[in-house]
Amino acid sequence: MKEGDKAFEDNGIKIVVDKKSYLYLIGTELDYSGGLNGKGFSFVNPNANRTCGCGESFSI
């Protein structure tokens, strides 16, 4: 970790985000789906102007 980095921990998993990236990720939720449309993680970012259909990328 560097000065200004943000650290989060949930269920024993620790995530460290640098200060610049944190500004883009505020409010983002990480979701896991194991349904019929495929398994995997997707990001839900309320600040995103555009997202891809797979939930892996976005633009602000």
Secondary structure by P-SEA (a helix, b strand, c coil): ccccbbbbbcccbbbbbcaaaaaaccbbbbbbbcccccbbbbbbbccccccccccccccc
